[in-house]
Amino acid sequence: MGLNTVDHNHPSSTFMANFLRQCGGCAVIDGGLATELERHGADLNDPLWSAKCLINSPHLIRRVHLDYLEAGANVIISASYQATLQGFEAKGLSIKEGETLLEKSVKIACEARDIFYERATKGSLDISDDGVTPKGRPVLVAASVGSYGAYLADGSEYSGNYGDNIGLQTLKDFHRRRVQVLAGSGADLIAFETIPNKLEAQAYAELLKEESIKIPAWFSFSSKDGTNVVSGDPIEDCALIADSCEQVIGVGINCTPPRFIQGLIQSIRSVTNKPILIYPNSGETYDAHRKEWVPSTGVADVDFVSYVGKWREAGASLIGGCCRTTPNTIRAISKTLSSNS
């Protein structure tokens, strides 16, 4: 699969091109969800993690989405990363209830966008001075799909090591219904996030085709070393899978320390012409056994933002933050991009 295989006449690639043009060439993705929910008082100590709030505190999720929109985000990602039908079932919910919660995650994000636009037209959000004016600012709602490892909640999403008995078919069957539900939920696109290995990317690509999913998708991988995804598969091999899938309108990296991002952008660039998206974490380390963040290993917002120009130059056209980044990080990214454009 070379660069010439990208079909720029495919409607989904025009979708992204138009969106990026409306954003002034580069779009801002939102930041971390879970830590913000905790800051607003949510208790996430549960295998469902942030998906638990879909059940008992949807207003907090809406609040966090709004915080990011007000900080300048063009893409807000639904609280469905950890929301799986299998996970809900394990909590005693029916399949139907689980599907309703998946739909609700997207509905909450869409509501936040409506409120944001409504405030903007009322003029109560007069923030045009700093270049993040909401008037006419495009906002997409992305439905998040976490990896199989995220459902296991055992840290395997950080290693991509699912064991020999988990094959392509198992992964497709695991994700199939969730992808169908999210595709019909009113989201603008599906964000397959923190993909830890090539196998799962392949499963997603085949699912999108088999189920004739009508909305576009992006594939976002995670890396621990700046060369490979966490499982050890080369990032180029993973990006090629995204490149060969018509519905995929962007490929990139999330939940990865900022220092690795520039090299990863260059590697992805070498195998695809699709837009590149990056939303790194703060660089802090997550201890999967203790299920907590190791303090003080991250970069401050100012340092995080000092990378943004380099990432843009390397070829990223959607930039945001992942775990432990906040609306302040996103506001800083937004300002940096608008002053550079």
C-alpha positions in Angstrom: 0.0 0.0 0.0 1.8 3.1 -1.2 0.8 6.8 -0.9 -1.0 6.6 -4.2 -3.8 4.4 -2.8 -5.4 7.3 -0.9 -8.6 8.1 -2.7 -9.2 11.8 -2.2 -12.6 11.6 -3.9 -13.9 9.4 -1.2 -16.6 11.4 0.7 -15.0 10.7 4.1 -11.6 12.2 3.1 -13.5 15.4 1.9 -15.3 15.4 5.2 -12.0 15.8 7.1 -10.5 18.2 4.6 -13.5 20.5 4.9 -13.5 20.3 8.7 -9.8 21.2 8.9 -10.3 24.0 6.5 -13.1 25.4 8.7 -10.8 25.1 11.7 -8.1 27.2 10.0 -5.9 24.2 9.0 -5.5 22.6 12.4 -8.2 21.3 14.8 -8.1 21.1 18.6 -9.1 17.8 20.3 -10.3 17.9 23.9 -8.3 16.7 26.9 -8.5 14.1 29.7 -11.9 13.1 30.9 -11.5 11.0 34.0 -9.3 13.3 36.1 -11.7 16.2 35.3 -14.7 14.2 36.4 -12.9 13.4 39.6 -12.1 17.1 40.1 -15.8 17.8 39.8 -16.5 15.2 42.5 -17.1 12.0 40.7 -15.9 8.7 42.2 -14.5 6.5 39.5 -13.2 3.7 41.6 -15.0 1.1 39.5 -14.3 -1.3 36.6 -16.6 0.9 34.5 -14.3 3.9 35.3 -15.7 7.1 33.6 -18.5 5.1 32.1 -19.9 4.8 35.6 -20.9 8.5 35.4 -23.2 7.7 32.5 -25.3 6.0 35.0 -25.2 8.2 38.0 -23.8 11.7 37.1 -24.3 12.5 33.4 -24.4 16.2 34.3 -20.8 16.0 35.3 -19.8 14.6 31.9 -21.7 17.4 30.2 -20.0 19.9 32.4 -16.5 18.6 31.4 -17.4 18.6 27.7 -18.5 22.2 28.0 -15.3 23.1 29.8 -13.3 21.8 26.8 -15.5 23.6 24.3 -15.0 26.8 26.2 -11.3 26.2 26.2 -11.3 26.0 22.4 -11.8 22.3 21.5 -13.1 21.4 18.0 -13.5 17.7 18.8 -15.1 16.4 21.9 -14.8 12.7 22.6 -17.7 10.8 24.3 -17.4 9.1 27.7 -17.7 5.6 26.1 -14.1 4.6 26.2 -14.7 2.1 29.0 -18.3 1.6 28.1 -18.8 -1.9 26.7 -21.9 -4.0 26.6 -19.9 -6.9 28.2 -18.8 -4.6 31.0 -22.4 -3.3 31.6 -23.6 -6.8 31.6 -21.1 -7.8 34.3 -22.6 -5.0 36.4 -26.1 -6.6 36.0 -27.4 -4.4 33.2 -29.3 -5.9 30.3 -27.9 -5.6 26.7 -30.7 -3.1 26.0 -29.7 -0.9 29.0 -26.1 -1.1 27.9 -26.9 0.1 24.4 -29.0 3.0 25.8 -26.0 4.0 27.9 -23.7 4.0 24.8 -26.2 6.2 23.0 -26.4 8.4 26.0 -22.7 9.0 26.0 -23.0 10.5 22.6 -26.2 12.4 23.4 -24.5 14.1 26.4 -21.7 15.3 24.1 -24.2 16.6 21.5 -26.1 18.4 24.3 -22.9 20.1 25.4 -22.3 21.2 21.9 -25.9 22.6 21.6 -25.5 24.5 24.9 -22.2 25.9 23.7 -23.6 27.1 20.4 -26.6 28.5 22.1 -24.5 30.5 24.5 -22.3 31.7 21.7 -25.3 33.0 19.7 -26.7 34.7 22.8 -23.3 36.4 23.0 -22.7 35.4 26.5 -19.5 33.8 25.4 -17.7 36.8 24.0 -14.2 35.3 23.9 -13.2 36.4 20.4 -10.2 38.3 21.8 -8.1 35.3 22.3 -8.8 33.6 19.0 -11.1 30.9 20.2 -14.3 32.5 19.1 -17.2 30.0 19.1 -19.1 31.9 16.4 -19.1 29.5 13.5 -16.5 27.4 15.1 -16.9 23.8 13.9 -17.3 21.1 16.6 -17.4 17.4 16.0 -18.6 14.8 18.4 -16.4 11.6 18.3 -17.8 8.4 19.8 -15.0 6.8 21.8 -14.2 3.0 21.4 -11.6 1.7 23.9 -9.6 -1.4 23.3 -10.4 -4.9 24.4 -7.8 -4.4 27.1 -9.6 -1.4 28.5 -12.7 -3.7 29.1 -10.5 -6.2 30.9 -9.4 -3.4 33.2 -6.2 -5.4 34.0 -3.7 -3.0 32.4 -3.4 -5.1 29.2 -4.4 -2.0 27.2 -1.0 -0.7 28.2 0.8 -3.8 26.9 -1.4 -4.9 24.0 -0.6 -8.5 25.1 -3.9 -10.3 25.0 -2.5 -13.8 24.9 -2.6 -16.4 22.2 -6.2 -17.4 22.5 -7.5 -13.9 21.5 -7.6 -13.8 17.7 -9.1 -11.5 15.1 -12.5 -13.1 15.2 -12.8 -12.8 19.0 -11.9 -9.1 18.8 -14.4 -8.4 16.0 -17.2 -10.2 17.9 -16.3 -8.3 21.1 -16.5 -4.9 19.4 -19.2 -5.5 16.8 -22.4 -4.5 18.6 -20.8 -1.5 20.3 -19.6 -0.1 17.0 -23.0 -0.6 15.4 -24.7 1.2 18.3 -22.2 4.1 18.3 -22.4 4.5 14.5 -26.1 5.1 14.8 -26.0 7.3 17.9 -25.7 10.7 16.2 -21.9 11.0 16.5 -19.9 12.6 13.7 -17.2 10.0 13.8 -15.9 7.0 15.8 -12.6 7.4 17.6 -10.9 4.1 18.1 -8.5 5.1 20.8 -5.4 3.8 22.5 -5.1 0.9 20.1 -2.3 -1.3 21.5 -1.5 -3.7 18.7 -1.9 -4.3 15.0 -4.4 -7.1 15.5 -7.0 -4.9 17.0 -6.5 -2.3 14.3 -7.1 -5.0 11.7 -10.3 -6.1 13.6 -11.6 -2.5 13.5 -10.8 -2.1 9.9 -12.6 -5.3 9.0 -15.6 -4.4 11.2 -16.1 -1.0 9.6 -16.2 -2.7 6.2 -18.3 -5.7 7.2 -20.9 -3.6 9.0 -20.9 -0.9 6.2 -20.5 1.7 8.9 -21.7 5.0 7.5 -19.8 7.5 9.6 -16.0 8.0 9.4 -13.5 6.9 12.0 -10.1 7.7 13.2 -7.5 5.2 14.5 -5.3 6.3 17.4 -2.5 4.1 18.7 -0.4 4.3 21.9 3.4 3.9 22.2 5.9 3.6 25.0 9.1 4.0 23.1 8.4 6.3 20.1 9.0 3.6 17.5 6.4 0.8 18.1 2.9 0.6 19.6 2.8 -0.7 23.1 2.7 -4.4 22.0 5.9 -4.0 20.0 4.3 -3.8 16.5 6.0 -1.1 14.4 3.9 2.1 14.2 4.3 2.0 10.4 2.6 -1.4 10.1 -0.3 -0.1 12.2 -0.6 3.1 10.3 -0.7 1.1 7.0 -3.8 -0.7 8.2 -5.5 2.7 8.8 -4.3 3.9 5.4 -5.8 1.0 3.6 -9.3 1.4 5.3 -11.6 3.8 3.3 -13.6 4.8 6.4 -10.6 5.9 8.3 -10.1 9.7 7.9 -7.3 10.2 10.4 -4.6 8.2 12.1 -2.5 9.1 15.0 -1.3 8.7 18.6 -2.9 9.2 22.0 -2.0 8.4 25.6 1.7 8.5 24.9 4.3 10.8 26.6 4.9 14.1 24.7 8.6 13.4 24.1 7.9 10.5 21.7 5.3 12.3 19.6 7.4 14.0 17.0 9.2 10.9 15.9 5.9 9.0 15.7 4.3 11.7 13.5 7.3 11.3 11.1 6.9 7.5 11.0 3.2 7.7 10.3 3.8 10.4 7.7 6.1 8.0 5.9 3.3 5.6 5.1 0.1 7.6 4.8 -1.3 10.9 3.5 -4.2 10.8 5.9 -4.5 13.6 8.4 -2.5 12.9 11.6 -4.0 13.4 15.0 -2.2 13.4 18.3 -3.4 13.8 21.8 -0.6 12.8 24.2 -1.0 12.3 27.9 0.8 14.7 30.3 3.8 12.4 30.4 3.0 11.1 33.9 3.2 7.3 34.4 0.2 5.2 35.2 0.8 2.3 37.5 -1.6 -0.3 36.2 -1.2 -2.6 39.2 -1.9 0.1 41.8 -4.3 1.8 39.4 -2.9 5.2 40.1 -0.8 7.9 38.5 2.8 8.2 39.7 3.2 11.9 40.6 5.6 14.5 39.2 6.8 12.6 36.1 4.8 14.8 33.7 5.3 18.0 31.9 3.6 21.3 33.0 1.1 22.9 30.6 3.7 25.4 29.4 6.1 22.7 28.5 3.4 20.6 26.9 2.5 23.5 24.7 6.1 24.2 23.8 5.9 21.0 21.8 2.8 22.0 19.8 4.6 24.0 17.1 7.0 21.1 16.5 4.2 18.7 16.2 2.4 21.0 13.8 5.6 21.3 11.7 6.1 17.5 11.7 2.7 17.2 10.1 0.0 16.8 12.8 -3.3 18.5 11.9 -5.4 17.6 15.0 -3.9 18.2 18.4 -5.2 17.7 21.9 -4.5 16.0 25.2 -5.2 12.6 26.8 -4.9 11.5 30.4 -4.2 14.1 33.0 -4.4 17.0 30.6 -7.0 19.7 31.5 -9.1 22.5 30.0 -6.1 24.7 30.7 -3.9 22.5 28.5 -6.4 22.7 25.7 -6.8 26.4 26.1 -3.1 26.8 25.8 -2.9 24.5 22.7 -5.8 26.5 21.1 -4.1 29.8 21.7 -0.7 28.5 20.4 -2.3 27.1 17.2 -4.4 30.3 16.5 -1.4 32.5 17.0 0.7 30.3 14.6 -1.9 30.0 11.9 
